[in-house]
Amino acid sequence: MKKSTGKKALYGAIIGGVVLVGAFTQMSEANFLEPGSQEDPIVTQSYVETRNEQLRYYIDEKVKGLETQITKGGESVPGNGTPVTGQQQVFEIVVLTQGQQLLGGNSTEMILRGGEATAVGNTAGDGVTNITVGTDLRTGHKVEPNHLLIVPKKDGRGIAAQTEQIWVMVRGEYTIQ
């Protein structure tokens, strides 16, 4: 009987040794994994702080680039008799006087914020798309305030000021005539 107890103890010691070797192997592999990788999703505070600094720098550089674009394209003064062009990635407030037209380029977006305006269509009779209500505004149709208008392509479509002044938010390429 003591022999069988000795065999059990030997088998237990072998199994225990295999388990310990496996555990040490796993722990040693964990020391070589890249923090934050797919294999090691747990990261340290310093890793997170480093990534946050990189992200802040990236965002600051993008903002500086956009500010440069806005200041270069947004300094137009309409009303002096010559066409004014601009292109914006953000909405720009444009003020038109009575009789002036704001003609959009490809995919230009416009929102009338103040005053009264009418739509200007192209020579084929196509108008400006009123996205807010899902209609096509042809030449002479009243533009409702705070409705999003889109000019599908650069072919002479836009809006015309009917009152002394109108205020329009514009995003995209445009020409004032």
C-alpha positions in Angstrom: 0.0 0.0 0.0 2.8 2.4 0.7 4.0 1.9 -2.9 0.8 3.2 -4.4 0.9 6.2 -2.1 4.4 6.9 -3.3 3.3 6.6 -7.0 0.5 9.1 -6.3 2.9 11.5 -4.7 5.3 11.1 -7.6 2.5 11.8 -10.1 1.3 14.7 -8.1 4.8 16.2 -8.0 5.2 15.8 -11.8 1.8 17.4 -12.5 2.6 20.2 -10.0 6.0 20.8 -11.8 4.3 20.9 -15.2 1.8 23.5 -13.9 4.5 25.6 -12.4 6.6 25.5 -15.6 3.5 26.6 -17.6 2.8 29.4 -15.2 6.3 30.7 -15.4 6.3 30.5 -19.2 3.1 32.6 -19.3 4.4 35.2 -17.0 7.7 35.5 -18.9 5.8 36.0 -22.2 3.6 38.7 -20.6 6.8 40.7 -19.9 7.6 41.0 -23.6 4.2 42.1 -24.9 3.7 45.7 -26.2 1.6 47.7 -23.8 -1.8 48.4 -25.3 -1.5 45.8 -28.1 -4.1 43.2 -28.9 -2.3 40.7 -26.8 -1.9 43.0 -23.8 -4.9 45.4 -23.5 -3.9 46.6 -20.1 -1.8 49.8 -20.2 0.0 52.0 -17.7 -0.9 55.6 -16.8 2.3 56.9 -18.5 1.3 55.2 -21.8 -2.1 56.8 -21.7 -0.6 60.2 -20.9 1.8 59.9 -23.8 -1.0 59.0 -26.2 -3.1 62.0 -24.9 -0.2 64.4 -25.6 0.2 63.0 -29.1 -3.5 63.4 -29.7 -3.5 67.0 -28.3 -0.6 67.9 -30.7 -2.5 66.3 -33.7 -5.7 68.2 -32.9 -3.8 71.5 -32.3 -2.1 71.2 -35.7 -5.4 70.4 -37.5 -7.1 73.4 -35.8 -4.2 75.7 -36.9 -4.5 74.4 -40.5 -8.3 75.1 -40.5 -7.8 78.6 -39.0 -5.3 79.3 -41.8 -7.8 78.1 -44.4 -10.6 80.2 -43.0 -8.6 83.4 -42.8 -7.3 83.0 -46.4 -10.8 82.2 -47.9 -13.0 84.2 -45.6 -11.8 87.8 -46.2 -14.0 88.7 -49.1 -15.9 92.0 -49.3 -19.0 91.9 -51.6 -20.6 94.9 -53.2 -17.7 96.5 -55.1 -18.9 95.4 -58.5 -16.5 92.5 -59.0 -17.3 88.9 -58.4 -16.1 87.6 -55.1 -15.2 83.9 -54.7 -14.5 81.8 -51.6 -14.5 78.3 -50.3 -15.1 77.2 -46.8 -15.1 73.9 -44.9 -17.1 75.5 -42.1 -20.2 77.7 -42.3 -19.3 81.4 -43.1 -21.7 84.3 -42.6 -22.1 86.2 -45.8 -24.1 89.5 -46.0 -25.7 90.4 -49.3 -27.4 93.6 -50.3 -30.6 93.9 -52.4 -30.1 92.6 -55.9 -26.9 90.6 -55.2 -26.8 86.9 -55.9 -24.9 84.2 -54.1 -24.2 81.4 -56.6 -23.0 78.1 -55.3 -20.5 75.6 -56.5 -20.6 71.8 -56.4 -22.4 70.7 -53.2 -22.5 74.2 -51.6 -24.7 74.5 -48.6 -26.7 77.6 -47.7 -29.0 78.7 -44.9 -30.8 82.0 -45.0 -30.6 83.5 -41.5 -32.1 87.0 -42.0 -33.8 89.1 -44.6 -35.8 87.8 -47.7 -34.4 85.9 -50.7 -35.5 84.0 -53.7 -34.0 81.1 -55.5 -31.9 81.4 -58.6 -32.1 78.4 -61.0 -29.8 77.5 -63.9 -30.6 78.0 -67.6 -32.2 74.6 -67.8 -34.8 75.5 -65.2 -33.3 73.4 -62.4 -33.4 74.9 -58.9 -31.8 74.8 -55.5 -32.6 71.8 -53.4 -34.4 72.6 -50.1 -33.2 69.7 -47.9 -35.4 70.7 -44.9 -38.7 70.1 -46.7 -37.5 68.0 -49.6 -38.4 70.3 -52.5 -36.7 72.0 -55.5 -36.8 75.8 -55.4 -36.8 77.1 -58.9 -36.1 80.7 -60.0 -38.2 83.2 -58.1 -39.5 80.9 -55.4 -39.2 82.3 -51.8 -36.4 80.9 -49.7 -37.6 80.2 -46.2 -35.3 81.2 -43.3 -33.4 78.5 -41.5 -33.9 75.9 -44.2 -30.8 74.0 -45.5 -30.3 74.6 -49.2 -27.9 72.6 -51.4 -26.6 73.5 -54.8 -26.0 70.2 -56.6 -23.5 71.5 -59.1 -21.8 74.7 -60.2 -24.1 75.8 -63.0 -25.5 79.2 -61.9 -27.8 78.2 -59.1 -28.1 80.0 -55.8 -30.2 82.7 -54.0 -30.9 86.4 -54.7 -31.3 89.1 -52.0 -34.8 90.7 -52.0 -34.5 93.0 -49.0 -31.9 95.7 -48.2 -29.6 93.1 -46.6 -29.7 89.3 -46.1 -27.5 87.1 -43.9 -26.6 83.7 -45.3 -24.6 80.9 -43.7 -22.5 79.3 -46.5 -20.3 76.2 -46.6 -18.5 75.4 -49.8 -17.5 77.2 -53.0 -19.5 80.3 -53.9 -19.5 83.5 -56.0 -21.3 86.8 -55.2 -22.5 88.8 -58.1 
